[in-house]
Amino acid sequence: MPATQAPSRLQTELARRILHALKAQNAPAGHRLVELDLCAAFDVSRTPIRGALQLLAADGVIAAREGGGYVLARAVQNAPEDGGEDEEDRRLFEGLAAARAKGKFPDQFTQQEVVRRFDARLPAVMRVLRLLAELGLVERRPGNGWAFIGDGRVLSEGYAFRRALEPQMLLQPGFRLDRIWAEKSRAAHEKLRKKAWRAGDAADFHDINADFHEQLARCSGNRAMLKAVQNQIRLRDFLSGQWNYPMEQVHSAIDDHLEILAALEAGYADKAAALMLHHLTTSASQSHQ
């Protein structure tokens, strides 16, 4: 990119989004950035990705790699605050989730209906619908339109996938338990387990539960597994407003989590994996009640 040429808005936005992705992955110094992977992740062509990478290289965040391409020069400690397109997408994602939870948005709809209902720009609507499709929540209808997939099917498929994935991530050769996080997680679980139950505690458990599964995926050292778990969490974020976990179910899940943590801390990965499978199987059966 010539020094006299100002970066485009798209290049600047992509550079920011790449930084956030690297930070979310805990990518270490030396991590290789693959153009094709970034094109697929952000659904753009190579040209704006290359411009974004050149911006990051000029800032010293990434460095040219011998033989071509770039590597991360240093771990990303900070990234620009979310805003712009990301903020617009987040508001639309949450607005759609809330409308569905209240039964105020139809099963079948068009993009223009979303634009009108949420006063959203069409590019944001397309990005959010693409995300919801990737999460398995919506699908294109023949012709012009979209349709939500039934929650029962979404949850059933999600639990089947998680039962195949999450026990295995505890058995990865690179799994390293973050013991500082484990102590904090145990304390948060025990605090909720002991307190008198009240309205809103189910939402608190949703946050604790999401952190538990995501951090164990992060401990696996497997980036593909981490991304898959994060996608499942986003799926459940969308549906969470439609659920009201009863106290007994929450307490049972907390007890399962504490058992899994104890097994991992004692070095019994096989036992932890078996407990995770049992936990997810039980949760799946409860979701259909």
C-alpha positions as CSV (number, residue, x, y, z in Angstrom):
1,M,0.0,0.0,0.0
2,P,1.6,3.3,-1.0
3,A,2.5,5.5,2.0
4,T,0.5,8.4,0.5
5,Q,-2.7,6.3,0.1
6,A,-5.0,6.4,3.1
7,P,-6.4,3.0,4.2
8,S,-10.0,2.4,3.3
9,R,-12.7,2.1,6.0
10,L,-13.0,-1.6,5.2
11,Q,-9.2,-2.2,5.6
12,T,-9.3,-0.3,9.0
13,E,-12.3,-2.3,10.2
14,L,-10.8,-5.6,9.1
15,A,-7.5,-4.8,10.9
16,R,-9.5,-4.1,14.1
17,R,-11.5,-7.3,13.7
18,I,-8.4,-9.4,13.1
19,L,-6.9,-7.9,16.3
20,H,-10.0,-8.9,18.3
21,A,-9.9,-12.4,16.8
22,L,-6.2,-12.9,17.7
23,K,-6.9,-11.7,21.2
24,A,-9.9,-14.0,21.6
25,Q,-7.7,-16.9,20.5
26,N,-4.9,-16.0,22.9
27,A,-2.7,-16.3,19.8
28,P,1.0,-16.4,20.8
29,A,3.9,-14.5,19.2
30,G,4.9,-16.4,16.0
31,H,1.3,-17.3,15.2
32,R,0.9,-17.5,11.4
33,L,-1.8,-15.5,9.7
34,V,-3.2,-17.2,6.6
35,E,-4.8,-15.0,4.1
36,L,-7.3,-17.6,2.9
37,D,-8.4,-18.4,6.5
38,L,-9.0,-14.7,7.1
39,C,-10.9,-14.3,3.9
40,A,-13.2,-17.1,4.9
41,A,-13.5,-15.9,8.5
42,F,-14.6,-12.3,7.5
43,D,-16.2,-13.2,4.2
44,V,-14.1,-10.8,2.1
45,S,-11.7,-11.1,-0.8
46,R,-7.9,-11.2,-0.5
47,T,-7.4,-7.5,-1.5
48,P,-8.9,-5.9,1.7
49,I,-7.4,-8.6,3.9
50,R,-3.9,-7.8,2.5
51,G,-4.5,-4.1,3.1
52,A,-5.5,-4.8,6.7
53,L,-2.4,-7.0,7.2
54,Q,-0.3,-4.2,5.9
55,L,-1.8,-1.8,8.4
56,L,-1.1,-4.2,11.2
57,A,2.5,-4.7,9.9
58,A,3.0,-0.9,9.8
59,D,1.9,-0.8,13.5
60,G,4.4,-3.6,14.4
61,V,1.6,-6.0,15.5
62,I,2.6,-8.5,12.8
63,A,5.8,-9.1,10.9
64,A,6.6,-10.4,7.4
65,R,7.4,-14.1,7.4
66,E,10.3,-15.5,5.4
67,G,8.8,-17.1,2.4
68,G,5.7,-14.9,2.4
69,G,2.9,-14.0,4.6
70,Y,2.9,-12.7,8.2
71,V,3.3,-13.9,11.8
72,L,2.1,-12.3,15.0
73,A,5.0,-10.2,16.4
74,R,3.7,-10.2,19.9
75,A,0.7,-11.5,21.8
76,V,-2.3,-9.0,21.5
77,Q,-2.9,-7.6,25.0
78,N,-5.3,-4.8,24.0
79,A,-7.6,-4.3,21.0
80,P,-9.6,-1.3,20.0
81,E,-13.0,-1.1,21.7
82,D,-15.8,-2.7,19.8
83,G,-17.9,-0.3,17.8
84,G,-19.1,0.5,14.3
85,E,-20.3,-2.6,12.5
86,D,-19.6,-4.9,15.5
87,E,-21.8,-2.8,17.7
88,E,-24.6,-2.6,15.1
89,D,-24.5,-6.4,14.6
90,R,-24.6,-7.0,18.4
91,R,-27.7,-4.8,18.8
92,L,-29.4,-6.5,16.0
93,F,-28.5,-10.0,17.3
94,E,-29.8,-9.1,20.7
95,G,-32.9,-7.5,19.3
96,L,-33.8,-10.5,17.3
97,A,-33.2,-12.8,20.2
98,A,-35.4,-10.7,22.5
99,A,-38.2,-10.6,19.9
100,R,-38.1,-14.4,19.5
101,A,-38.1,-15.0,23.2
102,K,-41.2,-12.9,23.5
103,G,-42.9,-14.6,20.6
104,K,-43.0,-11.3,18.7
105,F,-41.1,-12.3,15.6
106,P,-42.3,-14.8,13.0
107,D,-40.7,-18.1,12.1
108,Q,-40.6,-17.0,8.4
109,F,-39.4,-13.6,7.3
110,T,-37.6,-11.6,4.7
111,Q,-34.5,-9.4,5.0
112,Q,-36.5,-6.3,4.4
113,E,-38.8,-7.2,7.3
114,V,-35.8,-7.3,9.6
115,V,-34.6,-3.9,8.2
116,R,-38.0,-2.3,8.9
117,R,-38.6,-3.9,12.3
118,F,-35.3,-3.1,13.8
119,D,-34.4,0.0,11.8
120,A,-31.2,-1.7,10.7
121,R,-29.1,-1.3,7.7
122,L,-29.2,-4.1,5.1
123,P,-25.4,-4.9,5.3
124,A,-25.8,-5.5,9.1
125,V,-28.9,-7.6,8.5
126,M,-27.0,-9.8,6.1
127,R,-24.1,-10.2,8.4
128,V,-26.3,-11.2,11.3
129,L,-28.4,-13.6,9.2
130,R,-25.2,-15.2,7.9
131,L,-24.0,-15.7,11.5
132,L,-27.4,-17.2,12.6
133,A,-27.2,-19.5,9.6
134,E,-23.7,-20.6,10.5
135,L,-25.0,-21.3,14.1
136,G,-27.8,-23.4,12.7
137,L,-30.5,-21.1,13.9
138,V,-31.9,-20.0,10.5
139,E,-31.9,-21.2,6.9
140,R,-32.8,-19.7,3.6
141,R,-36.2,-20.5,2.2
142,P,-36.7,-21.4,-1.5
143,G,-37.1,-18.1,-3.3
144,N,-36.9,-14.9,-1.2
145,G,-36.8,-15.3,2.5
146,W,-35.5,-17.0,5.7
147,A,-36.9,-19.3,8.3
148,F,-36.0,-20.0,11.9
149,I,-35.3,-23.7,12.6
150,G,-37.2,-25.2,15.4
151,D,-35.6,-24.8,18.8
152,G,-36.0,-28.5,19.6
153,R,-34.0,-29.5,16.6
154,V,-31.3,-26.8,17.2
155,L,-30.8,-27.9,20.8
156,S,-30.8,-31.6,19.9
157,E,-28.2,-31.2,17.2
158,G,-26.2,-28.8,19.4
159,Y,-26.1,-31.3,22.3
160,A,-25.2,-34.2,19.9
161,F,-22.3,-32.1,18.6
162,R,-21.2,-31.1,22.1
163,R,-21.2,-34.7,23.4
164,A,-18.8,-35.5,20.6
165,L,-16.6,-32.5,21.1
166,E,-16.3,-31.4,24.8
167,P,-15.2,-34.7,26.4
168,Q,-12.5,-35.0,23.7
169,M,-11.2,-31.5,24.4
170,L,-10.3,-32.6,27.9
171,L,-8.2,-35.4,26.5
172,Q,-6.1,-33.3,24.1
173,P,-2.3,-33.7,24.4
174,G,-2.0,-29.9,24.8
175,F,-4.6,-29.6,27.6
176,R,-3.3,-27.5,30.4
177,L,-5.7,-26.6,33.2
178,D,-5.6,-22.9,34.2
179,R,-5.6,-23.4,38.0
180,I,-6.1,-19.8,38.8
181,W,-9.2,-19.7,36.6
182,A,-10.3,-23.0,38.1
183,E,-10.2,-21.6,41.6
184,K,-12.2,-18.5,40.6
185,S,-14.7,-20.7,38.7
186,R,-15.2,-23.0,41.7
187,A,-15.8,-20.0,44.0
188,A,-18.4,-18.6,41.6
189,H,-20.2,-21.9,41.3
190,E,-20.2,-22.5,45.1
191,K,-21.5,-19.0,45.8
192,L,-24.5,-19.5,43.4
193,R,-25.1,-23.0,44.8
194,K,-25.3,-21.8,48.4
195,K,-27.4,-18.7,48.0
196,A,-31.1,-18.5,48.4
197,W,-32.7,-18.9,45.0
198,R,-34.4,-15.9,43.4
199,A,-35.6,-14.7,40.0
200,G,-32.6,-13.9,37.8
201,D,-30.3,-16.5,39.2
202,A,-30.9,-18.6,36.1
203,A,-29.4,-15.8,34.0
204,D,-26.4,-15.7,36.4
205,F,-25.9,-19.4,35.9
206,H,-26.0,-18.9,32.1
207,D,-23.0,-16.6,32.4
208,I,-21.1,-19.0,34.7
209,N,-21.9,-21.9,32.5
210,A,-20.7,-20.2,29.4
211,D,-17.4,-19.2,31.0
212,F,-16.9,-22.8,32.3
213,H,-17.2,-24.5,29.0
214,E,-15.3,-21.8,27.0
215,Q,-12.4,-21.7,29.4
216,L,-12.0,-25.5,29.4
217,A,-12.0,-25.3,25.6
218,R,-9.3,-22.6,25.8
219,C,-7.3,-24.9,28.2
220,S,-7.4,-27.6,25.5
221,G,-4.9,-25.7,23.4
222,N,-6.9,-26.6,20.3
223,R,-8.1,-23.4,18.5
224,A,-10.6,-25.3,16.3
225,M,-12.3,-26.8,19.4
226,L,-12.3,-23.3,21.1
227,K,-14.0,-21.7,18.1
228,A,-16.6,-24.5,18.0
229,V,-17.4,-24.1,21.7
230,Q,-17.7,-20.3,21.3
231,N,-20.1,-20.8,18.5
232,Q,-22.3,-23.1,20.6
233,I,-22.2,-20.4,23.4
234,R,-23.4,-17.8,20.9
235,L,-26.2,-20.1,19.8
236,R,-27.3,-20.5,23.4
237,D,-26.9,-16.8,24.0
238,F,-29.6,-16.3,21.3
239,L,-31.9,-18.8,22.8
240,S,-31.3,-18.1,26.5
241,G,-34.2,-15.6,26.8
242,Q,-36.6,-18.4,26.0
243,W,-35.4,-20.5,29.0
244,N,-36.1,-20.4,32.7
245,Y,-33.8,-23.0,34.4
246,P,-35.4,-24.4,37.5
247,M,-33.3,-24.3,40.7
248,E,-32.9,-28.1,40.8
249,Q,-31.5,-28.2,37.3
250,V,-29.1,-25.4,38.0
251,H,-27.9,-27.0,41.2
252,S,-27.4,-30.4,39.4
253,A,-25.3,-28.7,36.7
254,I,-23.2,-26.8,39.3
255,D,-22.5,-30.1,41.0
256,D,-21.5,-31.7,37.7
257,H,-19.1,-28.8,36.9
258,L,-17.5,-29.0,40.3
259,E,-16.9,-32.7,39.9
260,I,-15.3,-32.1,36.5
261,L,-13.0,-29.5,37.9
262,A,-12.0,-31.7,40.8
263,A,-11.1,-34.6,38.4
264,L,-9.0,-32.3,36.2
265,E,-7.2,-30.8,39.2
266,A,-6.4,-34.3,40.4
267,G,-5.0,-35.2,36.9
268,Y,-7.8,-37.6,36.0
269,A,-8.5,-36.5,32.4
270,D,-10.3,-39.7,31.5
271,K,-12.7,-39.3,34.5
272,A,-13.3,-35.7,33.7
273,A,-14.2,-36.6,30.1
274,A,-16.6,-39.3,31.3
275,L,-18.2,-36.8,33.7
276,M,-18.5,-34.2,30.9
277,L,-20.3,-36.7,28.7
278,H,-22.7,-37.6,31.5
279,H,-23.3,-33.9,32.2
280,L,-24.1,-33.1,28.6
281,T,-26.3,-36.2,28.2
282,T,-28.2,-35.2,31.4
283,S,-28.6,-31.6,30.2
284,A,-29.8,-32.7,26.8
285,S,-32.5,-34.9,28.4
286,Q,-33.6,-32.0,30.6
287,S,-33.8,-29.6,27.7
288,H,-36.5,-31.8,26.1
289,Q,-38.7,-32.0,29.2
